[in-house]
Amino acid sequence: MRPSGGLRIASGWSSERGRRPANEDYAGIYLPGAGELARHGAVAAVADGVGSAKGGRVAAELTVRTFMDGYYAQPDTIGVPAAGARAMNGVNQWLRAQGKADAALQGMATTFTAAILRGRRAHVLHVGDSRAYHYSNGRLVRLTSDHVLPQPDLRHVLYRAVGIEDLIRLDHASVELAVHDRLLLVSDGVHGALDDRQIAALLAARGNAETDARRITAAALAAGSQDNASAVLIDILDLPAPDHDIITAGMAHLPIEAPPSAGDNVDGFRLEQLLADGRYARVFRAVDSQNGSDVVVKFPKPAVLAEPAMREAFVREALIGVRVASPFVGQVLAAGEERQGRLYTVMPFYRGETLADRLKKTGFIPLRQGLKIAVQLTRAVVALHRLGIIHRDIKPENVIVTEDGGLRLVDLGVARLPRIEDAPGADIPGTPGYMAPEIYDGNRGDEQTDQFALGVTLARLFGGGFPYGEAEAFSRPRFGKLRPPSASRDDLPAWLDDVIARAVAVAPADRFGDAVEMLRALEGGPAIVSASPSRFRPLIERDPLRFWQIMSLLLAMALIISIASHV
């Protein structure tokens, strides 16, 4: 299930003195009201005051508190990293000044690690040797690097922290969130005693956030930690649905460059094989060097479309890919704001072939296999229509039949989205031969035009040809006599002809009420022929005119024989 509500989290924290005479750690969590939450997000932080300096606890607490005040005072339009840097610069300058002016606080300094949850991402701002972790799907990833000297006996010595340098340098990392993810912030009293495997095991217990935070600090002390042990744990309960504005903002700064070639490496994606080189985009099978997975990367061709139109097409595909929860619709993967340096989209690599390639080899698909594909494809259309999304270019070239018997409907760059209209004067998307009659009269695409294209695709799936003949690219087709798929083969049941004929009816009112009704017809119809999938259809079903011509000839011959015998 895709997340659909606003940001909701559960949080807990624990901070233990341990074997130290005083606790110089400080942890804090702030969850504002709904309006502020949407604009700035929620903030959690851990700070570990430098124990060898005076005022370590004062530095830790004031840094966390003052940072939160300063962050929420920044305009939300400048982005999380910039807002956090502005807030922390003020904190750093104040600490430096206090350390010089007050002998009791001389040299005060602290580590600092904050997680800011805004929208569907978590931003981590970090300096020092506290740590932030992201736990998702059983996998623990550390999001920070320790700013300590590399020598084994000097790893307790910080070279970067709040209050050490005149100009603070904050590391920034961000990660896409999913429901049920966990974020963990800890001081070095925890990670110095527990390795990543032990931390992952504690997070896998999946207690409530407060209980698990306490279990983590207790485990660190039990393992022999000599320092204060602090942990802040955040569970992601729900996330705001990705919307057009969020994705547009994320892609707005990305340049549109000339498409690369096979063998190139783009942002860590090694382009292995050219899959398609179309008019508007170039598509490659690639390997993601970060995790070794096979992906598909799609690059725009900037010379073909104006930049706004090209960018909008990629925004649409990205939005639909992350919002539609269907095993029959192609997904889009987030490359990451810090990683992606140009405009492209990344999708999983679905092993298989397009339905168009399958039809080129076989002409049409056997009945049982074809019925399975037809039902899966119709379910993909139902999933889109339930969210008000119109595909507008359903055709065999945009259907991937996977090796494991699955199916994915892809190429969503021309889809029509709710409350987002096409640019004035934009061409009506679609492919001749699959476009419903009303599109030629100005319809911009709706559920009925998608149903027509789906019906044409099924006609080709079962019969190989187009129900009204193949259309020329620049002429209005004639929607004359319908040629049913059974005209090309003898094993198709009459009900399947009827389903396809209704889907491609010239008048929208004569088609199915919606894709769900069409799906029910496809799923219920096979029961008629399940006992004999290769049933021979009699001539009266396949060609009634020829049947009665033959019957008339036989009757005439019988009459002649009868007359001759009486004579």
N, C-alpha and C positions, 0 to 999 in steps of 0.2 A: 504494500500500500504506500502510495506517495504521501509525504506530509502535506497538510493543507491548511493548518491553523497558523497562529502566530508563534513566536518563540516562547517555549515553556521549558524550564529547567528545574531540576532538583539539585540542591547543593548541600554540602556538609564540610566541616573542617575540624582539624585537631592540631594542637600545638603543645608539645610536652617538653619540659625542662631537661629531662634525662639526667645525666651525670654532671651537668654543668651547675654552677652555683646560682645562675640566673638564666631566665629564658630571654634571649636577645632576638628571637624570631618574632615576626608579626604577620598575621594572615587576615585578609579581609575579603568580603563578597558584597557587592551592591547590585540589587535588582530594582531598577526604577519602575515607575508607572508605565502604562501601555504606550503613551505618546513618546516619552523619553526613551523607552526601550526600542521603539521602532527607529528613532533618529540616531541614537548613540549606542544602544546595546547595553548588555550587562557586563560588569567588570569583576574579576577575581584576581587577587594578587598575593604573592608570598615574598617577604623580604627577610633577609638574615643579616642582622647587624654585625659588623666586623668586630669580633671579640677582643682582638689585640688593641683596638683603639677605644678611647673613651666615648661614651654615649652611643654604643652600638644599638641598644634597644630603642633609644630616642630616635636615632636615624632610621631604623626600620619602620617604626610606627608612623612617624611623620611623613616618610616617603610614601607609604601606602595611602594614608589619609589625604595628603596634599595632592598626590597624583590624581586620585579619583575626583576631588574637587576641581582640579585644573582641567581634566579631560572633559568633564561635562560642561565646562564653561566655553569650550571651543565650538565653533560652528560645525555642524555635522557635514557640511558640503565639502570640507577639505579632505575627508577620508580618515580612516582610523590611524594609519601610520603617522601622518602629519599631525593630527590632533594629539596623539600620544607623545610625539617628540616635543611639541610645544609645551605640553604640561610638564614633562620630565625635565626639560631645560630649566624651567623655573625652580623646580625642586632641587636640582643639582646646584644651581647658583646659591640658593638659600643655605643648603647644607655647607657648602664651601665657606660662605661668609660666616656662619655660626661657628664653624670649627676654628676659624682664625680669630674671632672676636671673643669667644668664651673658652677660658682655659679648661673648664670642666668638660667641654665637648671637643677638645682638640683632636683633629684627625678623624672626626666622625665619618663613617662610611657604611654602606650596606649593599648587599646584592638586591636585585629586584627582578621578578618575573611576573608578568601580568597576562591574563587571557581576557580578551574583549570579544564577546559574542554579539555579532551584529548581522542581522539577516540570516543567511544560511552558512556563514563562515565564522571561524574563530581566528582572531589575530593574536599573535603572541609577541609581546615586547619584552626584551630581556637584556640584562647585563649582570655579570657575575657568575656564580656557580650554583644557584638554584636551578631547578629544571622544570620543563613542561613536557607532558606526554599526551599522546592521542591514542585512545584504545577503541578500535573499531573492528567488528567481525572477528574477534579473537586475536587481533594483531596489535601489538604495541609499537608505536613509533615515537622516538624522542624528537621534539621540535626545537631544542636549544642546544647550544654548544657551551661548554664550561670555559670561562675566561680565567684560566689559571696557568701558571708556568708549566711547561711540558716535562720538566725533570721529575722523576718518580718521587724524590724526597722533598720536592717543592710544590707539589700539586695542591697544597693548601694555601698557596700564595696567590692572591688575586692581582691581575694587572689591569682589570677594568671593573669598575663598580660605581655606584652613585656616590659622589663626594670625593672621588680620587682624582678625576681629571677636570680641568676647567670647562671643557666642552664634552658633554656626555655623548657616547655613541651607543645607541640602542640597536640590538639585532631585531629584525622583524621577520616573522614567518606567518603564513596563514594556511588554513586547511579547510576544505569543504566538509561540512558536517552532515551527518545522517541521524535519523531517529535511532535511539539506543546507544549512540556513541558515548564515551566517557572522556573527560578531560581531567588531568591530574597535574597539580602544581606541588612541588616538594622542595624543601630545603636540603642542603647537602647532608644533614644528619640522617635523612632517609636514604637517599641514593648512594651515600657512602657505605651503608650497611647492607642494602638490598640491591641485587643486580636486576637487570631488566626482566629476566625470566621469573624471578620471585615477585616482582611488582605486577607483571601480567597475570600471574596466578591469583594474586590477591584481588585484582580487578575483575577477574573472571568469576569470582564468587557471587557477584551481582546482588549483594545486599543493598540496603538503602545507602544513600551517599554519606550520611553522617556516620553510620555504623562502620562502613568500609574505610572512611578516612581515619577513624580511630584504630581500626585493625592494622592499617598500614603503619602508623606511628608506633603502635605497640610492637609490631613485628620488627621494626628497625631497632628499637631499644633492646628487644629480646635477642637480636642478632649481634649485639655488642656495640651499638653506636655510642660514641663518646661525646656527641654534640646534641644540641637541641634538635628535636624532630618535629617538623610541621608538614601538614598535607591539606590541600584544598581539593575537593572532588566535586565535579559537576556532571550530572547525567542529563542528556538531551532527551526530553520527553516529546517535544513537537517542534516543528520548524515552519516558518512562513513559506507558502508556496512560491516558487520562483515565478516572477512576473516579467512582463516585457521590458519594463523600465530597468529592472535590476540587471538583466542580461544585456540590454542595450548599453547601459553604463559600463559594464565590464568589457565590452567589445569596442567602445567608442574610440579608445586611444590606440587601438591596434592598427598598424599600417597595412595597406593592401599592396603586396609586392608581386612581382612576376612569379608564376608558379615554378617550383623547383623540378628537378629531374630525379629519376631513380638513381640510387646511390648517394644522394645528398643526406645530410643530417640536419634536421630542423628542430631546435629546442630539445634535443635528446631523442627525437623520433627518427630512427634510421629507416629511410625510404627504400624498401626492398624491391617492390614490383609495381609497375604502372597497371592499375586495374581499369581505368577509364579516362579518356581524354576528350571530354565533351565540349560543347560550345561555351558553357559558362564556368566550368570547373575541371580541375584535374585531380584524380583520385588515386591514392597509393595504398598498397598494403605495407605496413611498417611494423617495426619492433620498438616498443617503448623501453628505452635503456634503463629506466628507473625500476621496472619490475619484470622485464623480459616478456611481457605479454604481446600478442599479436593484435594490432589495431588497424583501423582504416583512417587515413588522414585526407581530408578534402580541402583543396586550396582553390580560391577564386581566380578567375582570369580578369584582371582589371581593365583590359582594353575593350571588353565586350559590353559590359553594363556600366552605367554611371555609378560612382562610389556609393551614394546613399542606397540605391536599389540593391547593389551587391551586398552591402553590409546588412541590410534588412533581411535579405534571404538567409544569410547565415545566422542571424539572430532568431528568426522563425524556427529554423531547424534545431538550433540549440535549445530553445524554449520547449518545443514539443518533445524533444528527445529526453528531457529531464522531467517533464510533467506527466507524460502518458505512461501508466503502469500496465503494460500489456506484453505478454511473451511473444506477440505477433507484430509488434511495432519496433522499428530500429531505435536503439538508445543512442544518446550522445554522452561522452565522458568529459569531465572537467579536466582541462590540462593544468589549470592553476594560474592565478594572476601573475605570480612572480616568474613562472616558467615561460608563459606564452608571449612571444615577441612579435607576432604578426597574426593576421586574420586567417584562421582555419578552424575546422571542426574535427573532433576526434571521436570515432565510433568503435565499438567492438568489431573484431573481424569475425564474420559469420562464415564458417566453412561450408561451401556448397556452390551453387550456381544460380544465375537469375532464371526466372521462369521463361524469359525470352530465349536464353541459350538452350534451355531444355527443349523448348518447342522447335527450335531450329534443327535439333538432332532427331526428334521423334515425330514431329508433325502435330501430334496431339497426345494427351496423357491418358493412360488406361483408366477405366471407369472408377474402380475402387480408389486408386491413388489420386485421381482427379477430384473425387468427392472430398477427400481429406484436405487437399489443398484449398478447394473452394470454401469449405467451412472455416479453415484457419484464416484465410484472407478476409472473409466476411466478418469474422470476429475482430480482426485488426481495424476494419472500417467502423464497426460498432464502438470500439474503444475510443477512436478519434471523435466520432459524432457525439458521444456522451459528454465530452468536454467542449462541445461546440466548435470543433476543429474540422475544417473541410480540406481534404487532401489536394484535390484539383488536378492530380496527374496520375491516377491509378492506371497502371498498364503492366504487362509482363516484365518490362525492363526494370521496373521499380519493385519487383517482388523477388526476394532471395529465398530459394528452397534449400534448406540446410541439409548437411550430410546425415544428421540425426533424425530426420523426418520432420523438422520444424519449419517455420516460415517467418520471414520478417518483411514487413512493408516499409520501404525506405524512401529517401529523397523527398524530404518535407520542406524544402526551401521555398516552394510556391504555395504552401498551405495557407488557407484563410483562417485567421484567428478571431475569437470573439472580441468585439469592440475595437478592433484594429483594422482599418480599411486600407485598401491599396492606394498607392500614390495616384493622384489625378493623371489620367492619360496613360496609365500603365497598361501594357498588353495583357489581354486575358490569357491566363496560363492554361496549359493543357496540350494534348497531342491529337492532331487530326485523326479521325477514326474512332477515338474514345470520347470525344466531346459531344455532349447532349445537344439536341437541336436548339434548345433555348439559350445556350451559350452564344450562338451566332446572332441572337437577338439582343445581346447585352447583359445577360445574366452573368454575375461575377463568380458564380459557383456556390452551390448549396448542397444539402444532403441528397437531393434528387439527382443532381448532375454527377455526384460521386457514385450513386447507385447505377446510373447509366454506364459510367466507365467501368465499374465493377462487373456489370453484366456483359459488356463487350469483352473484358478480360476472360470471363468464364466461357464465353462463346469460343474464343480462341483456344482456351485450355482444353475444351472437349471436342471442338470441331476443326480447329486449325485456322479457320478463316474469320473474317469480320461479318457480323450479322447483316449489315447493309452495304457490304463491299468496302474495299480499302479506299480511304479518302485522300485526295490530293492535298498537298501542304497549303496551297494558297487559293483554294476554291471552296465554296460552300457545298458540302456533300448533299446528295439526294437520299432522303430517308424513305425509300420506296418499299418494295416487297422484302419482307424479312426472310432470311435464309437460316433455318434452324441448324444447330450443330449436328443433329441426326442425319442431315442430308449428306454428311461426309462419312458416316459409319452406321453400322447396323445394331450396335449393342447398347445404344443409349435409350433409357426409358422415356416415355412420353412426358412424365411429370417434370423431368429435368429440362426438356425443351420448353415447357410452360413457364418454369421459374425464370429461365434466361429471357424468354420472350417478354415476360412482364417487366423484368428489370430494364430492358432496353426499349420499352414502349416509347413511341414518339411523343405522346402527351404525358407530362409529368403526373397528371392525375390518374393515369392508367398503371403507373408503377406501384411497387409496394409502398405502404405508408411510411416505412423507415427501414433501415438496415437490419434492425432486430427482427422485423417481420420476415424479411428475406432470409435471415439466418435460420429462423424456425422452419421455413419451407425447405431449406437445404438439409437441415438436420432430421426432419421428419420424413422427407421423401425417400431416403435410402432404405427405409424399412420395407418399402414396397418391393424392392428387388433384392433384399438381403439374402433371400433363400436361393436366388439364381441370378447372380450378378452379371452373367453373360447371356441373359435371356434373349432369344431371337425374336425380333419385332416383326410381326406379320406385315405383308405388303399393304394391307388396308390402313395400317398406322403410318407406314413410311411414305406411301404415295397413293392416296385414295383415288385420284383420277385414273392412274394406270390400272389400279385394281379393277375399277368398274369397266374400263375399256376391255380388259382381258375377259372379265365376266360376260360382257356383252358379246364378244367374239365367240366365247365358248357356247353361249346360249344360241347364237345364230347357227353355229356349226351343228349343235344338237337338233335344232329345228330342221335344218336341211337334211340331216341323216334320217330324222323321223319321217319327213315327207317322202324321201327316196325309198325308205323301207316299205311304206304303204303303197307306193306306185309299183 
